[in-house]
Amino acid sequence: MFGSPLPFSRLIGYDSCEEIETSDKSNQMITITFANREVEKRALAFLLGRFSGRVSKSGEHLVPVAALEALADQGIPFTVEGKAIQQ
């Protein structure tokens, strides 16, 4: 009915999970958002002290690729907006 979902690696701009594993995860940042402020607070409470990142005024969060799996493991929903642009 909805078709098959995209693999997680494709959602964040990679062709395969192997490409993620061979990339430098410590430098690769991904832009994510949360559905509401409550989920955002829960995510920040989990992420603080575990991962580095940034939060923009628009509500977008820049987190390392490794943080995505950790958030998913905790059952914290998020939306991947894409790779962060290096400045």
C-alpha positions as CSV (number, residue, x, y, z in Angstrom):
1,M,0.0,0.0,0.0
2,F,2.7,2.5,1.0
3,G,5.5,0.8,-0.9
4,S,8.7,-0.3,0.7
5,P,10.5,2.1,3.0
6,L,13.9,3.5,2.1
7,P,16.8,1.9,3.9
8,F,18.1,4.1,6.8
9,S,21.4,4.7,4.9
10,R,19.5,6.2,1.9
11,L,17.5,8.5,4.2
12,I,20.7,10.1,5.4
13,G,22.3,10.4,2.0
14,Y,24.5,7.2,1.7
15,D,24.1,4.4,-0.8
16,S,24.7,1.7,1.7
17,C,25.4,1.0,5.4
18,E,29.0,0.0,4.4
19,E,29.5,3.6,3.1
20,I,28.5,4.9,6.5
21,E,30.8,2.5,8.3
22,T,33.8,3.5,6.2
23,S,33.1,7.2,6.5
24,D,34.5,9.2,9.4
25,K,31.5,9.2,11.7
26,S,33.1,11.6,14.2
27,N,33.2,14.3,11.5
28,Q,30.0,13.6,9.7
29,M,27.1,15.6,11.1
30,I,23.4,15.0,10.2
31,T,20.6,17.5,10.5
32,I,17.5,16.2,12.4
33,T,14.3,17.6,13.9
34,F,11.8,16.4,16.4
35,A,8.0,16.4,16.2
36,N,7.5,18.5,19.3
37,R,9.1,20.1,22.3
38,E,8.6,17.2,24.7
39,V,10.3,14.8,22.3
40,E,13.1,17.3,21.8
41,K,13.6,17.7,25.6
42,R,13.8,13.9,26.0
43,A,16.3,13.6,23.1
44,L,18.5,16.4,24.5
45,A,18.5,14.9,27.9
46,F,19.7,11.6,26.4
47,L,22.2,13.2,24.0
48,L,23.9,15.6,26.5
49,G,27.2,14.1,27.7
50,R,27.1,11.3,25.1
51,F,27.5,13.2,21.8
52,S,28.5,16.6,20.5
53,G,26.1,18.6,18.5
54,R,24.4,22.0,17.9
55,V,20.9,23.3,18.0
56,S,19.8,26.1,15.6
57,K,17.2,28.7,16.4
58,S,15.0,27.1,13.8
59,G,14.9,23.9,15.9
60,E,17.2,21.8,13.7
61,H,19.8,19.7,15.5
62,L,23.2,18.8,14.1
63,V,24.3,15.5,15.5
64,P,26.9,12.9,14.5
65,V,25.8,9.8,12.6
66,A,26.4,7.6,15.6
67,A,23.8,9.6,17.6
68,L,21.0,8.5,15.2
69,E,21.3,4.9,16.1
70,A,21.5,5.7,19.8
71,L,18.3,7.8,19.5
72,A,16.5,5.0,17.7
73,D,17.7,2.5,20.3
74,Q,16.1,4.7,23.0
75,G,12.8,4.9,21.0
76,I,13.1,8.6,20.5
77,P,11.5,9.5,17.2
78,F,13.2,12.0,14.9
79,T,13.2,13.2,11.3
80,V,16.3,13.2,9.2
81,E,16.6,16.4,7.2
82,G,19.9,15.6,5.6
83,K,23.6,15.9,5.8
84,A,24.9,19.0,7.5
85,I,26.7,21.4,5.2
86,Q,30.3,22.0,6.2
87,Q,31.0,25.7,6.8
